[in-house]
């Protein structure tokens, strides 16, 4: 099994929308994931019931990603905060050039450069074993905006889970980039 692809898939889900009861239950029961994220997340999930977790996590998610700023590359990198559509969007053009077809009608996410879609792309690339493409995408897109974005969001996060998730995500994409250099 490709560990990078699994991590990208998990990150894609966690950044896509508020967390439903099944996802929160899965996280609470996944001791390995909580250990990977850190002691604060472990303690947080162990000290709350499912309903408390859902409420607190979704308030935190909504505050950060829906009310303040959405995790969309063009919003973060472009001072106009406009989402470019079609092949005008550099991320969409990158997907197209590398054979990644995305049907935006199949998702509630409205932008191809949303963090969740970008992690989904990297999941596909990891399954295909396309390290050169992954390295290029990390350099041209994800590292340029996700690292500074999540550093800022980490300060805004009120739950230990999101604080740890943001730190883990930054460490993962930077270590993934280094791993790709060593292949």
Rosetta blueprint (number, residue, H / E / L):
1 X L
2 X L
3 X H
4 X H
5 X H
6 X H
7 X H
8 X H
9 X H
10 X H
11 X H
12 X H
13 X H
14 X H
15 X H
16 X H
17 X L
18 X L
19 X L
20 X L
21 X H
22 X H
23 X H
24 X H
25 X H
26 X H
27 X H
28 X H
29 X H
30 X L
31 X H
32 X H
33 X H
34 X H
35 X H
36 X H
37 X H
38 X L
39 X H
40 X H
41 X H
42 X H
43 X H
44 X H
45 X H
46 X H
47 X L
48 X L
49 X L
50 X H
51 X H
52 X H
53 X H
54 X H
55 X H
56 X H
57 X H
58 X H
59 X H
60 X H
61 X H
62 X H
63 X H
64 X H
65 X H
66 X H
67 X H
68 X H
69 X L
70 X L
71 X L
72 X E
73 X H
74 X H
75 X H
76 X H
77 X H
78 X L
79 X L
80 X L
81 X L
82 X L
83 X L
84 X L
85 X L
86 X H
87 X H
88 X H
89 X L
90 X H
91 X H
92 X H
93 X H
94 X H
95 X H
96 X H
97 X H
98 X L
99 X L
100 X L
101 X L
102 X L
103 X L
104 X H
105 X H
106 X H
107 X L
108 X L
109 X L
110 X L
111 X L
112 X L
113 X L
114 X E
115 X H
116 X H
117 X H
118 X H
119 X H
120 X H
121 X H
122 X H
123 X H
124 X H
125 X H
126 X H
127 X H
128 X H
129 X L
130 X L
131 X H
132 X H
133 X H
134 X H
135 X H
136 X H
137 X H
138 X H
139 X H
140 X H
141 X H
142 X H
143 X H
144 X H
145 X H
146 X H
147 X H
148 X H
149 X H
150 X H
151 X H
152 X H
153 X H
154 X H
155 X H
156 X H
157 X L
158 X L
159 X L
160 X H
161 X H
162 X H
163 X H
164 X H
165 X H
166 X H
167 X H
168 X H
169 X H
170 X H
171 X H
172 X H
173 X H
174 X H
175 X H
176 X H
177 X H
178 X H
179 X H
180 X H
181 X H
182 X L
183 X L
